[in-house]
Amino acid sequence: MKPNQGTSTAIGAAAVVSAILVGAALFGILSFYSLSSTVSNTGGSSPASKQAKTTTATTTGKTNSSIVTVNPTGCGPSNESVKFVNMTFPAPTSSQPASLPDVQTGNATPVGNTQRGFPLNGMQQRKVFSADGLTWVFYSDGKDMVYQTSRDGNIWSSQVNVTAQPKGFHFSIWYDPDSNTVYYVNTDGFSCGFWYGWGHTDSDGRITWGIKEGFVPTGPFGTNPYIYGKGKDVWVSLQTGGGDDIEVWRSNDSIWARRLVIPTMLGSVSILLPLSSGIALVFGVGNYRPYSQNITTTVDGGKTWSPPVSTRELYITQSAVSVANTVYFVGVDKSLDLRLVSYTLGDSSVGKDEIVASGVYRGVISTNGASELAVVYADNSSIYYRSLSLPVENWSPESLLLTAPSPLPMHPPQSSPYLNCDPLMIPYLSPNNRLPVVWLYGNNPFVLMFSVASLPA
C-alpha cells in the first residue's frame, strides 16, 4: 500500500479478518495421511517426445466431438457424469476481436473478454506460458476453456476452444519446454473426478493433441485442480468432497494412481511443484480464510511423503515456484503484507520469511528456473513488481507496472479485500527478462488485459 492510501480499508479489513478467524476456528484441526489407489488410464497414450511432434497428425480447421461417460461412486442420485468434449485444432487468425472495449492504459493491451463467470481465478494455478515465439493465455469465456496467442503482445489471435468450462478456477495448465508439451486438468465442481489432456504447441498457435480427453475417478465435487507434467510423468492435485480433502494423483506412462489424500475440515487449495529430487506439494486453506500454508515432499514417486512443514503466518492468497530443491512461496497475510517464504527439501522448518510489500490484496511469483525470482502484486488500482537475485539475495526496487483506469475487480465487487476474483496471472517460468502479466479489467463482463514487466538483466 502506498502512503497516500486511506485507513478506512485497513479498518474494514481488520473487521473482516476477525470474522473470518472466528469462523475458521470452528472447523477443527488439519490431519494428514497417505492413501494409494490405482486406475487405468482412460484417455489414450502418454505425451510424446518433442521429436514425435512431427509424426502426430494435426487436423487443421476441424472440430472433433466426443462424449465421455464415466460411472463413479458417491456422486449423487444419477451416479454418473457425462461431459461434452470439443477438441479443436485450427490455427487461430491473428486479428484483434472487434468486440473488445477501448481501454486506455499504458503498457496494456486487451486480449479477450467473458460475458459471465470469472475467466481466471485461482492465483495458485497457472494459465499463461511462452512457447514457439508466442505468449499463450488460457481462460474461461464463461462457457468454455479457451486460449489465445500473440507474438508481440499487441495483436492477439482469435479464441480457440479447448473444452467445456464455465469457471476459471476449475482448470489449470502446465507447459513443459523440454518436451514442448502443454497439459491441462479440468473439473466441473460436482463430478467425482477430473478430465485431462496434453498436446504439442507450434509457432502457428496450434496444439496437436496427443490423446483424447481422459477421465480419472476421484472423490466427489472436484475443484481447484493443479497439474504438473514432465514428459510421461504427470501429476494432478485437486480439492474434493466439497473442500474436505486434497487428493494427489500420478500417471507414469499409462496408469493413474492416487498417491496422497489430505483430509481437512476446510476447503483448501494445493500447488504441485517439481524438485530436482522429487515433488513438493504446497497446500493450505483458500476460500478467503487466513490459514497457515503447509509443504510436504516425496522423493520416491509418491509412495511416502514427509511430515508437513507449516508457515509461521496465516495467509489469504498463495502462489509458489521451485528452484532446484527449494520452494519459494508468496502470499498475502492477514495484515495485508505480501511475504516471501522459502523451504528446502529435507528441512524441518521454513527458511526465509520476509515482507516484500505491504497493503496489497494479491501477489504471484515466477522464476527463470535458476537464479531469479519475480514477484507481481497489486493493491486496489495499481500493479507493481520486484525481482530477487538468488545468488546475492538482492531485491530490485519496486517498479510500477501500471495503474488501472478503475479499481481492479473483486468478488463481490469492492466489498472486501478477501473476496476477490484473483485478477493476476503470470507464467511459472519467466522467459528471459520479459515477464508476461495477465490481469482483469471491468466487472462481469471482464476484459483480460496483457502487460509486460521488464526484469533486470
C-alpha positions as CSV (number, residue, x, y, z in Angstrom):
1,M,0.0,0.0,0.0
2,K,1.3,3.5,-0.8
3,P,1.5,6.2,1.9
4,N,-1.5,8.2,0.5
5,Q,-3.9,5.4,0.7
6,G,-6.6,5.8,3.4
7,T,-7.1,4.0,6.6
8,S,-10.8,3.0,6.0
9,T,-9.7,-0.1,4.0
10,A,-7.5,-1.2,6.8
11,I,-10.3,-0.8,9.4
12,G,-12.7,-2.7,7.2
13,A,-10.0,-5.4,6.6
14,A,-9.5,-5.9,10.3
15,A,-13.2,-6.5,10.8
16,V,-13.3,-9.0,8.0
17,V,-10.2,-10.8,9.4
18,S,-11.8,-11.0,12.9
19,A,-15.0,-12.5,11.5
20,I,-13.1,-15.0,9.3
21,L,-10.8,-16.2,12.1
22,V,-13.7,-16.8,14.4
23,G,-15.5,-18.8,11.7
24,A,-12.3,-20.7,10.8
25,A,-11.7,-21.7,14.5
26,L,-15.0,-23.6,14.4
27,F,-13.8,-26.1,11.8
28,G,-11.2,-28.1,13.7
29,I,-7.7,-29.2,13.1
30,L,-6.0,-30.4,9.9
31,S,-5.0,-34.1,9.8
32,F,-2.7,-35.8,7.4
33,Y,-2.2,-39.3,6.0
34,S,-1.3,-41.2,2.8
35,L,-3.5,-43.4,0.6
36,S,-2.9,-45.1,-2.7
37,S,-5.4,-46.2,-5.3
38,T,-4.8,-47.2,-9.0
39,V,-7.0,-46.8,-12.0
40,S,-6.3,-47.5,-15.7
41,N,-5.6,-44.5,-18.0
42,T,-8.9,-43.9,-19.7
43,G,-7.7,-41.4,-22.3
44,G,-5.0,-42.8,-24.7
45,S,-1.3,-42.7,-24.6
46,S,1.2,-40.5,-22.7
47,P,2.6,-37.3,-24.2
48,A,5.0,-37.9,-27.0
49,S,8.6,-36.7,-27.0
50,K,9.5,-33.5,-28.8
51,Q,10.7,-35.4,-31.8
52,A,7.4,-37.2,-32.1
53,K,5.7,-33.9,-32.7
54,T,6.3,-34.1,-36.5
55,T,4.7,-37.6,-36.7
56,T,1.5,-36.7,-34.8
57,A,-1.4,-35.8,-37.2
58,T,-2.7,-32.3,-37.0
59,T,-6.3,-31.7,-38.1
60,T,-6.3,-28.1,-39.3
61,G,-9.7,-26.4,-39.2
62,K,-11.6,-29.4,-38.0
63,T,-13.6,-30.0,-34.8
64,N,-13.8,-33.5,-33.3
65,S,-16.5,-34.1,-30.7
66,S,-17.0,-37.0,-28.4
67,I,-19.0,-38.0,-25.3
68,V,-17.0,-39.1,-22.3
69,T,-19.2,-41.1,-19.9
70,V,-18.0,-42.4,-16.5
71,N,-19.7,-44.2,-13.7
72,P,-18.0,-43.1,-10.4
73,T,-19.5,-43.9,-7.0
74,G,-20.9,-41.5,-4.4
75,C,-21.8,-38.7,-6.9
76,G,-25.5,-38.2,-6.1
77,P,-28.7,-39.9,-7.4
78,S,-27.6,-40.3,-11.0
79,N,-24.2,-41.8,-10.1
80,E,-23.0,-40.7,-13.5
81,S,-21.2,-37.8,-15.1
82,V,-21.5,-37.0,-18.8
83,K,-19.3,-34.3,-20.4
84,F,-19.4,-33.0,-23.9
85,V,-15.8,-32.6,-25.1
86,N,-14.7,-30.3,-28.0
87,M,-11.2,-31.0,-29.4
88,T,-10.3,-28.1,-31.7
89,F,-7.1,-27.9,-33.8
90,P,-7.3,-24.8,-36.0
91,A,-4.6,-22.2,-36.4
92,P,-6.2,-19.0,-34.9
93,T,-6.4,-15.9,-37.0
94,S,-4.1,-13.1,-36.0
95,S,-6.7,-10.4,-35.7
96,Q,-7.9,-8.4,-32.7
97,P,-11.5,-9.2,-31.8
98,A,-13.7,-6.2,-32.7
99,S,-15.9,-6.6,-29.6
100,L,-13.2,-5.6,-27.1
101,P,-13.7,-2.1,-25.5
102,D,-11.1,0.6,-25.9
103,V,-9.2,0.6,-22.6
104,Q,-6.7,3.4,-22.5
105,T,-4.0,2.2,-20.2
106,G,-0.3,2.5,-20.7
107,N,1.7,-0.8,-21.1
108,A,-1.5,-2.8,-21.6
109,T,-3.4,-4.5,-24.4
110,P,-6.8,-6.1,-24.4
111,V,-6.7,-9.9,-25.0
112,G,-10.3,-11.2,-24.8
113,N,-13.4,-10.9,-22.7
114,T,-16.0,-13.1,-20.9
115,Q,-19.7,-12.4,-20.5
116,R,-20.1,-14.3,-17.3
117,G,-18.2,-16.0,-14.6
118,F,-14.5,-15.5,-13.7
119,P,-12.1,-16.1,-16.5
120,L,-9.0,-16.6,-14.4
121,N,-9.4,-17.1,-10.6
122,G,-7.2,-19.4,-8.6
123,M,-4.0,-17.5,-8.3
124,Q,-2.2,-20.7,-7.2
125,Q,-2.9,-22.1,-10.7
126,R,-1.1,-21.5,-14.0
127,K,-2.8,-20.4,-17.2
128,V,0.0,-18.5,-19.0
129,F,3.2,-19.6,-20.7
130,S,5.5,-18.8,-23.5
131,A,6.4,-21.2,-26.3
132,D,7.3,-21.2,-30.0
133,G,7.8,-17.5,-30.0
134,L,4.2,-16.9,-28.7
135,T,2.6,-16.0,-25.4
136,W,-0.3,-18.4,-24.7
137,V,-3.2,-17.3,-22.4
138,F,-5.8,-19.8,-21.3
139,Y,-9.0,-18.7,-19.6
140,S,-12.8,-19.4,-19.4
141,D,-15.1,-17.3,-21.5
142,G,-18.0,-18.1,-19.3
143,K,-18.8,-21.3,-21.2
144,D,-15.6,-23.0,-22.5
145,M,-11.9,-23.2,-21.7
146,V,-10.3,-21.2,-24.5
147,Y,-6.8,-19.9,-25.4
148,Q,-5.4,-17.0,-27.4
149,T,-1.9,-16.4,-28.6
150,S,0.2,-13.4,-29.5
151,R,3.7,-12.9,-31.0
152,D,4.2,-9.3,-29.8
153,G,1.7,-8.8,-27.1
154,N,-0.2,-6.2,-29.1
155,I,-2.2,-8.3,-31.7
156,W,-3.9,-11.4,-30.3
157,S,-5.4,-14.3,-32.2
158,S,-9.0,-15.4,-32.2
159,Q,-10.2,-17.7,-29.4
160,V,-9.6,-21.4,-29.8
161,N,-12.0,-23.6,-27.9
162,V,-10.4,-26.5,-25.9
163,T,-13.2,-28.0,-23.8
164,A,-16.3,-27.1,-21.8
165,Q,-15.5,-25.0,-18.7
166,P,-17.6,-22.0,-17.4
167,K,-15.3,-21.2,-14.4
168,G,-11.6,-20.2,-14.4
169,F,-10.8,-21.9,-11.0
170,H,-12.0,-25.3,-12.3
171,F,-8.9,-25.8,-14.6
172,S,-5.2,-25.4,-14.7
173,I,-2.4,-25.6,-17.3
174,W,1.3,-26.6,-17.3
175,Y,3.8,-26.3,-20.1
176,D,6.9,-28.5,-20.2
177,P,9.5,-26.8,-22.5
178,D,11.8,-29.9,-22.8
179,S,9.0,-32.0,-24.5
180,N,7.1,-29.0,-25.9
181,T,4.0,-30.3,-24.2
182,V,1.1,-28.4,-22.7
183,Y,-1.0,-30.3,-20.1
184,Y,-4.4,-29.4,-18.7
185,V,-6.6,-30.6,-15.9
186,N,-10.3,-29.8,-15.8
187,T,-13.1,-30.3,-13.3
188,D,-16.7,-29.2,-13.1
189,G,-17.3,-28.8,-9.3
190,F,-19.7,-31.7,-8.9
191,S,-18.4,-34.8,-10.6
192,C,-16.3,-37.5,-9.0
193,G,-13.1,-37.0,-10.9
194,F,-11.1,-34.8,-13.3
195,W,-10.6,-34.6,-17.1
196,Y,-7.1,-34.2,-18.5
197,G,-5.3,-33.8,-21.9
198,W,-2.0,-32.9,-23.4
199,G,-0.6,-31.9,-26.7
200,H,2.2,-30.1,-28.5
201,T,2.2,-26.4,-29.5
202,D,3.5,-24.9,-32.7
203,S,4.5,-21.5,-33.9
204,D,1.2,-21.0,-35.7
205,G,-0.7,-21.1,-32.4
206,R,-2.0,-24.7,-32.8
207,I,-2.0,-27.5,-30.3
208,T,-1.7,-31.1,-31.7
209,W,-3.5,-33.1,-29.0
210,G,-1.7,-36.4,-28.3
211,I,-4.7,-38.0,-26.7
212,K,-8.5,-37.9,-26.5
213,E,-9.5,-36.2,-23.3
214,G,-9.5,-38.7,-20.5
215,F,-11.2,-39.0,-17.1
216,V,-9.9,-40.2,-13.7
217,P,-12.4,-41.0,-10.9
218,T,-11.8,-39.3,-7.6
219,G,-13.8,-38.2,-4.6
220,P,-16.9,-36.0,-5.3
221,F,-17.2,-32.3,-6.1
222,G,-13.7,-31.9,-7.6
223,T,-12.4,-28.3,-7.9
224,N,-9.3,-26.1,-7.7
225,P,-7.1,-28.6,-9.7
226,Y,-3.4,-28.2,-10.4
227,I,-1.3,-30.1,-12.9
228,Y,2.4,-30.6,-13.4
229,G,3.9,-32.7,-16.3
230,K,7.4,-33.6,-17.4
231,G,7.3,-35.8,-20.5
232,K,5.4,-39.0,-19.5
233,D,5.3,-38.2,-15.8
234,V,2.1,-36.3,-15.0
235,W,0.8,-35.2,-11.5
236,V,-2.6,-33.8,-10.6
237,S,-3.8,-32.4,-7.3
238,L,-7.4,-31.2,-6.6
239,Q,-9.9,-30.4,-3.8
240,T,-12.6,-33.0,-3.4
241,G,-15.5,-33.7,-1.0
242,G,-16.8,-30.2,-1.1
243,G,-13.4,-29.0,0.2
244,D,-12.9,-31.7,2.8
245,D,-9.9,-33.4,1.0
246,I,-6.9,-32.8,-1.2
247,E,-6.1,-35.7,-3.5
248,V,-2.8,-36.1,-5.4
249,W,-2.7,-38.4,-8.5
250,R,0.2,-39.5,-10.7
251,S,0.3,-41.0,-14.2
252,N,3.6,-42.5,-15.3
253,D,3.1,-43.7,-18.9
254,S,-0.3,-45.4,-18.8
255,I,-1.7,-45.9,-15.2
256,W,-3.1,-43.3,-12.9
257,A,-2.5,-43.9,-9.2
258,R,-3.7,-41.9,-6.2
259,R,-0.6,-41.0,-4.2
260,L,-2.0,-38.9,-1.3
261,V,-5.1,-37.8,0.4
262,I,-5.0,-35.0,2.9
263,P,-8.3,-34.7,5.0
264,T,-9.1,-31.2,6.2
265,M,-12.2,-29.8,7.7
266,L,-11.9,-26.7,5.5
267,G,-11.9,-26.0,1.8
268,S,-8.3,-26.0,0.6
269,V,-6.1,-25.4,-2.4
270,S,-2.8,-27.0,-3.5
271,I,0.2,-26.4,-5.7
272,L,2.4,-29.2,-7.1
273,L,6.0,-28.3,-7.8
274,P,8.9,-30.1,-9.4
275,L,12.1,-30.5,-7.3
276,S,15.4,-31.7,-8.5
277,S,15.0,-34.8,-6.3
278,G,11.2,-35.2,-6.2
279,I,7.9,-33.4,-5.9
280,A,6.6,-30.8,-3.4
281,L,3.0,-30.1,-2.5
282,V,2.2,-26.7,-1.1
283,F,-1.3,-26.8,0.5
284,G,-3.5,-24.7,2.7
285,V,-6.9,-23.3,3.2
286,G,-8.0,-21.0,0.4
287,N,-11.6,-19.8,0.1
288,Y,-10.6,-16.4,1.7
289,R,-9.9,-17.8,5.2
290,P,-6.5,-16.9,6.7
291,Y,-4.6,-20.1,7.3
292,S,-1.0,-21.4,7.5
293,Q,0.5,-22.9,4.4
294,N,2.0,-26.4,4.6
295,I,4.7,-28.1,2.5
296,T,5.2,-31.8,2.1
297,T,7.5,-33.6,-0.3
298,T,8.1,-37.0,-1.8
299,V,11.3,-38.4,-3.3
300,D,10.0,-41.9,-4.2
301,G,7.3,-41.1,-6.7
302,G,4.6,-40.5,-4.0
303,K,5.0,-43.8,-2.1
304,T,5.9,-41.8,1.0
305,W,5.5,-38.2,2.0
306,S,7.4,-36.1,4.5
307,P,5.7,-34.6,7.6
308,P,4.2,-31.3,6.6
309,V,6.1,-28.1,7.5
310,S,3.9,-25.1,8.2
311,T,4.5,-21.4,7.6
312,R,4.6,-19.1,10.7
313,E,2.0,-16.7,9.3
314,L,-1.6,-17.1,8.2
315,Y,-2.3,-16.4,4.5
316,I,-5.3,-15.5,2.4
317,T,-3.7,-15.9,-1.0
318,Q,-1.0,-18.3,-2.3
319,S,1.4,-18.7,-5.2
320,A,4.7,-20.8,-5.3
321,V,7.5,-21.8,-7.6
322,S,10.6,-24.0,-7.1
323,V,14.3,-23.8,-8.0
324,A,16.4,-26.9,-7.6
325,N,15.2,-28.4,-4.3
326,T,13.9,-25.2,-2.8
327,V,10.2,-24.0,-2.8
328,Y,9.5,-20.2,-2.8
329,F,6.1,-19.2,-1.7
330,V,4.4,-15.7,-1.7
331,G,1.1,-14.9,0.0
332,V,-0.8,-12.0,1.5
333,D,-1.1,-12.5,5.2
334,K,-3.9,-11.2,7.5
335,S,-2.2,-7.9,7.9
336,L,-2.2,-7.4,4.1
337,D,1.6,-7.9,3.9
338,L,2.9,-9.8,0.9
339,R,5.5,-12.3,2.3
340,L,8.1,-14.5,0.7
341,V,8.8,-17.8,2.4
342,S,11.3,-20.5,1.4
343,Y,11.6,-24.2,2.2
344,T,14.4,-26.6,1.2
345,L,13.9,-30.3,0.8
346,G,14.8,-32.2,4.0
347,D,14.5,-29.2,6.3
348,S,12.3,-29.4,9.4
349,S,11.1,-25.8,9.2
350,V,10.7,-22.9,6.7
351,G,13.8,-20.8,6.0
352,K,13.5,-17.3,4.5
353,D,10.4,-15.4,5.7
354,E,10.3,-11.7,4.8
355,I,7.9,-9.0,3.8
356,V,8.1,-8.0,0.1
357,A,5.3,-5.3,0.1
358,S,2.6,-4.0,2.3
359,G,-1.0,-3.0,1.8
360,V,-1.7,-5.4,-1.1
361,Y,-4.5,-7.7,-1.9
362,R,-2.9,-10.3,-4.2
363,G,0.5,-11.4,-5.3
364,V,2.0,-14.0,-7.6
365,I,5.6,-15.4,-8.2
366,S,7.6,-16.6,-11.2
367,T,11.2,-17.7,-11.7
368,N,13.6,-18.2,-14.6
369,G,14.2,-21.7,-13.1
370,A,17.7,-21.0,-11.9
371,S,18.8,-17.7,-10.3
372,E,15.9,-15.2,-10.4
373,L,12.5,-14.8,-8.7
374,A,10.0,-12.3,-9.9
375,V,7.0,-11.1,-7.8
376,V,4.0,-9.3,-9.2
377,Y,1.4,-7.8,-6.7
378,A,-1.4,-5.3,-6.7
379,D,-3.4,-3.0,-4.4
380,N,-6.9,-1.7,-5.4
381,S,-5.8,0.0,-8.6
382,S,-2.1,-0.5,-9.4
383,I,0.1,-3.4,-10.2
384,Y,3.8,-3.5,-9.1
385,Y,6.7,-5.9,-9.4
386,R,10.1,-6.7,-7.9
387,S,12.7,-9.3,-8.6
388,L,15.2,-11.2,-6.4
389,S,18.6,-12.4,-7.5
390,L,19.1,-15.6,-5.5
391,P,22.9,-15.8,-5.7
392,V,23.4,-12.5,-4.0
393,E,20.0,-12.3,-2.2
394,N,19.4,-8.8,-3.6
395,W,15.9,-7.4,-4.2
396,S,15.4,-4.9,-7.0
397,P,13.5,-1.7,-6.2
398,E,9.7,-1.7,-6.5
399,S,8.5,-0.8,-10.1
400,L,5.1,0.3,-11.1
401,L,3.8,-1.8,-14.0
402,L,0.5,0.1,-14.5
403,T,-2.4,1.9,-12.8
404,A,-5.8,0.7,-14.0
405,P,-8.4,3.2,-15.2
406,S,-10.7,1.9,-12.5
407,P,-10.3,-0.2,-9.4
408,L,-9.2,-3.8,-10.1
409,P,-12.2,-6.2,-9.9
410,M,-13.2,-8.1,-6.8
411,H,-15.9,-10.5,-5.9
412,P,-18.2,-9.3,-4.5
413,P,-17.2,-6.0,-6.2
414,Q,-15.1,-4.0,-3.8
415,S,-16.9,-5.3,-0.7
416,S,-13.9,-7.0,0.9
417,P,-10.2,-7.3,0.1
418,Y,-10.5,-11.0,0.9
419,L,-13.3,-11.9,-1.5
420,N,-11.6,-11.2,-4.8
421,C,-11.6,-12.8,-8.3
422,D,-7.8,-13.1,-8.4
423,P,-7.2,-10.8,-11.3
424,L,-3.4,-11.6,-11.7
425,M,-1.8,-14.5,-13.7
426,I,1.9,-14.9,-14.7
427,P,3.8,-17.9,-16.1
428,Y,5.6,-20.4,-13.9
429,L,8.8,-19.8,-15.9
430,S,9.5,-16.2,-17.0
431,P,11.2,-16.1,-20.4
432,N,14.5,-14.3,-20.5
433,N,13.9,-10.9,-18.8
434,R,10.4,-10.5,-20.1
435,L,7.6,-11.4,-17.7
436,P,4.0,-11.6,-19.2
437,V,1.3,-10.3,-16.8
438,V,-2.4,-11.0,-17.4
439,W,-4.9,-9.0,-15.4
440,L,-8.6,-8.3,-15.4
441,Y,-10.5,-5.0,-16.1
442,G,-14.2,-4.4,-15.6
443,N,-16.8,-6.2,-13.7
444,N,-18.7,-9.1,-15.4
445,P,-18.1,-8.9,-18.2
446,F,-14.4,-8.9,-17.5
447,V,-11.7,-7.9,-20.0
448,L,-8.4,-9.8,-20.0
449,M,-5.5,-7.3,-20.3
450,F,-1.9,-8.1,-21.1
451,S,1.2,-6.2,-19.9
452,V,4.9,-7.0,-19.7
453,A,7.2,-6.5,-16.8
454,S,10.8,-5.8,-17.8
455,L,13.1,-7.6,-15.3
456,P,16.7,-6.6,-14.5
457,A,19.3,-8.2,-16.8
